[in-house]
Amino acid sequence: MRRWRSLVEPASFTALVSLLSACNGPGPGGGCHYESWRGTCALRGVRTEKIIERFPQSFVVVEATYEPVSQNGEFTPPPFDKRVLAPADDEMDLTEFLKKQTSVTCSVANPVGDPCAPTMEAAIAQYVPPQTAAKQTGPVGCAKIEHEGNALDTPAPVKLPGPFQFEADSSADTDASRKLADTAAQMILRDPKIECVAIKGQSAPGEPFTLANERSQTVRRLLETRGVDHSRVIVFEATAPTYTASPDDQPVLAEHRRVHLAVVVYTGK
């Protein structure tokens, strides 16, 4: 038994010395010597650390964890975290921004505190929150024509397609009116300067004068279902026609059953 112990003890002593050396750090003579380390750090994870409530706005702290990459078996500092503060509304945008920085240059900052967990500097790009569009402070779209002092640009430099033709005693749309609405809606959507489009319908002699407004509403619906915002179109209500003779004696023409479009608010001329 003694002979067996004499064979084991030298090896155990060597292992014990190695273990103690590892506990003292990677540097020669013990301790951690990362003062001059610099290299590349790899992203290991991104998470939201906390939300800060500061009325009237909330903020979020997003944490990115980086790990120094060893080169040629060298000892490297331990992983570290970098935190970025941003408005809470931009949490997802900030998270995606950090996830794209998968590898950055990094180095040990002036060592202070724990030499085995030094402060790290990392070349992480600065996050700039997306700009928020300026809020409108006054009436927009067709609401402008309802407020005094908002002069209209007339005549507008844009002429919309039309008119829309309707069948006798009908306000139903047709293939022709739908195709016309496609073209008109595309023009309006492509030009944000067109703030308000007036829709004005007509009715022929012998038809209910209310049919003019019903035709206008049909055209409005056609435009809105094609993406034109409700605030950018307005129906100019038709008034009851005045006839010098009986409506039955008035000539009925195709142009009496039409709806016209006109740009009444156009900005940026």
Buried (B, 14 or more C-beta within 10 A) or exposed (E): EEEEEEEEEEEEEEEEEEEEEEEEBBBEEEEBBBEEBEBBBBBEEBEBEEEEEEEEEEBBBBBBBBBBEEEEEEEBBEBBEBEBEBBBBBBEEBBEBBEEBEEBEBBBEEBEEEBBBBEBBBEBEEBEEEEEEEEEEEBBBBBBBEEEEEEBBEEBEBEBBBBBBBEEEBBEBBEEBEEBBBEBBBBBBEBEBBBBBBBBBBBBBBBEBBBBBBBBBBBBEBBBEBEBEEBBBBBBEBEEBEEEEEEEEBEEEEEBBBBBBBBBBBEEE
